[in-house]
Amino acid sequence: MAIGRAERREERRSRISSIFANSDVEPALDLLELAELAWHDCYGEITPSEAVVDDILVVSQGSLSGLILAVRLAVTDRRDLRVLADDRRSRT
């Protein structure tokens, strides 16, 4: 289990690489790091749960614009993110 932000970033790298284009991997990791900072400010938790991260990645559909939408939704209302992620999962 990763304890620091840099360690979580590295743990997520291979997963992000499998979803996003090579040129989008670093920006996607940067955005997930920003999501952690926002999550901490909003919820007082160090990072979103892996379930929330899973939902973010499902909603992103491998695009940076989708990732931006998903991260914003996660921070503002994670329940809406879950509904959207479940809907996307049911379509695949």
C-alpha positions, 0 to 999 in steps of 0.5 A: 500500500502506497503511503505518499502521493508520489508512491500512489502516482507510481502505483497507478502509472501502469493502470493509467498507461493501459487506459490513456494514450502514451502522450496523455499518461503524465497529464492524467497522473497530474490530474489524479494528483490534483484530484487528491488535493481537492479531495483532501480539501473537500473531505479531509481524506488524503485520497479518494478510495480506490472505488472512487478512482475506479469510477473516475477512470471508467467515466473518463473513457480514456480521454483527458476531457473525460477525466476532467469531467470525472474528477470534477464530478468526484469532488463535487458529488461522488454519488453522481459519479457512481451512477454515471460509472455504473451506467457506463459499465452496464453498456460494456 
